[in-house]
Amino acid sequence: MYKNLLCYDVVYHIIEYVKGKVVELKKYNFFKKIFKSQK
């Protein structure tokens, strides 16, 4: 039972990490577009 909980915890953290990275990438691309259109 405890082992399963630990696995779930690790998977949860990985998902949160990936979500954070995706958001950062989207922001980066968004700002890049704005920057390009301003030039």
Phi and psi in degrees as GROMACS dihedral restraints (atoms count N, CA, C in turn):
[ dihedral_restraints ]
;  ai    aj    ak    al  type     phi  dphi    fc
    3     4     5     6     1   -63.6    20    10
    4     5     6     7     1   -38.2    20    10
    6     7     8     9     1   -61.2    20    10
    7     8     9    10     1   -43.8    20    10
    9    10    11    12     1   -62.5    20    10
   10    11    12    13     1   -39.3    20    10
   12    13    14    15     1   -62.7    20    10
   13    14    15    16     1   -41.9    20    10
   15    16    17    18     1   -63.5    20    10
   16    17    18    19     1   -44.4    20    10
   18    19    20    21     1   -59.4    20    10
   19    20    21    22     1   -45.2    20    10
   21    22    23    24     1   -60.6    20    10
   22    23    24    25     1   -41.7    20    10
   24    25    26    27     1   -61.5    20    10
   25    26    27    28     1   -44.7    20    10
   27    28    29    30     1   -63.6    20    10
   28    29    30    31     1   -46.5    20    10
   30    31    32    33     1   -60.6    20    10
   31    32    33    34     1   -42.5    20    10
   33    34    35    36     1   -59.6    20    10
   34    35    36    37     1   -45.0    20    10
   36    37    38    39     1   -65.9    20    10
   37    38    39    40     1   -37.6    20    10
   39    40    41    42     1   -63.8    20    10
   40    41    42    43     1   -43.9    20    10
   42    43    44    45     1   -62.3    20    10
   43    44    45    46     1   -44.6    20    10
   45    46    47    48     1   -61.0    20    10
   46    47    48    49     1   -41.8    20    10
   48    49    50    51     1   -62.7    20    10
   49    50    51    52     1   -45.8    20    10
   51    52    53    54     1   -64.0    20    10
   52    53    54    55     1   -42.0    20    10
   54    55    56    57     1   -59.5    20    10
   55    56    57    58     1   -42.6    20    10
   57    58    59    60     1   -60.8    20    10
   58    59    60    61     1   -42.6    20    10
   60    61    62    63     1   -65.2    20    10
   61    62    63    64     1   -41.1    20    10
   63    64    65    66     1   -62.6    20    10
   64    65    66    67     1   -43.0    20    10
   66    67    68    69     1   -62.6    20    10
   67    68    69    70     1   -43.3    20    10
   69    70    71    72     1   -60.4    20    10
   70    71    72    73     1   -42.8    20    10
   72    73    74    75     1   -63.4    20    10
   73    74    75    76     1   -43.7    20    10
   75    76    77    78     1   -61.8    20    10
   76    77    78    79     1   -44.3    20    10
   78    79    80    81     1   -60.4    20    10
   79    80    81    82     1   -44.8    20    10
   81    82    83    84     1   -59.8    20    10
   82    83    84    85     1   -48.0    20    10
   84    85    86    87     1   -64.6    20    10
   85    86    87    88     1   -38.5    20    10
   87    88    89    90     1   -62.1    20    10
   88    89    90    91     1   -47.8    20    10
   90    91    92    93     1   -68.0    20    10
   91    92    93    94     1   -32.9    20    10
   93    94    95    96     1   -63.5    20    10
   94    95    96    97     1   -41.4    20    10
   96    97    98    99     1   -62.9    20    10
   97    98    99   100     1   -46.1    20    10
   99   100   101   102     1   -61.1    20    10
  100   101   102   103     1   -44.8    20    10
  102   103   104   105     1   -61.0    20    10
  103   104   105   106     1   -42.5    20    10
  105   106   107   108     1   -65.4    20    10
  106   107   108   109     1   -41.6    20    10
  108   109   110   111     1   -71.2    20    10
  109   110   111   112     1   -21.8    20    10
  111   112   113   114     1   -80.6    20    10
  112   113   114   115     1   -27.6    20    10
